[in-house]
């Protein structure tokens, strides 16, 4: 289940996708919070965020790696 949230998440350490480049389109950023993994659009850092539980995030990453 995802939990949409708002706020800038400035207390979190955000990591940009390895597919993002300085000279091309930006993508997503991920931050690891104590009980959730946060995801946001790197072009809209002040915009909404999605929160995933650790098991849901692991399932997504596994699925994405296979496709």
N, C-alpha and C positions, 0 to 999 in steps of 0.2 A: 504494500500500500504506500502511496506517496502522500506527503503532507505539504501542500503549497504554503510557503511562508513569504513574508516580505521583510524588508530591512536590508541594511547594507552588509551585515555579517562581518563588520570590520575586525572583530575579535578573533575571527577564524583565519587560519593560514590557507589561502587559496592557491591551487596549482592549476595552471593552464594546460589544456590538452596538448599532447605532443604533436598533433596535427595542426595546431595553430602556429602561424608564423608572423613575424613583424611586417612582412611585405604582402601578405595575403589575407584572406578572410579569417577572422577569429572564430572561435568555436565555443567550447564550454570550459568552465573551471569547476574544480572539485575541492571541497574542504572536508576534513574529518573532524566531527564533533564527538563528544563522549558516547552518545547513543545513536547518532545518525551520520549519514554521509550526505553532505549538501552539494547540490549541483546548481549552477547558474549560467546564464548567457554571458560570455566574457565581454560582449559589446554593451551589455546593460547591467553592469555590476551593482547598481543601486536598485535594480528591478527584482522581481520575484525569484524565489529559490524553491527547489524541490528538496525534500528530505526523504531519504531511504533508510530503512533499517539495515543492519549489516548483512543479514541473510539475503534480503532482496537485492542489495547492491552486488553481492557476490554472484547471485544468479544472473543478474544483468551482464556483468563483466564476462562471465563464462559464456553466456549466449552470444554477446557481441564478438568475442574472440573466435567463436566458431563460424561466424557469418561474415 
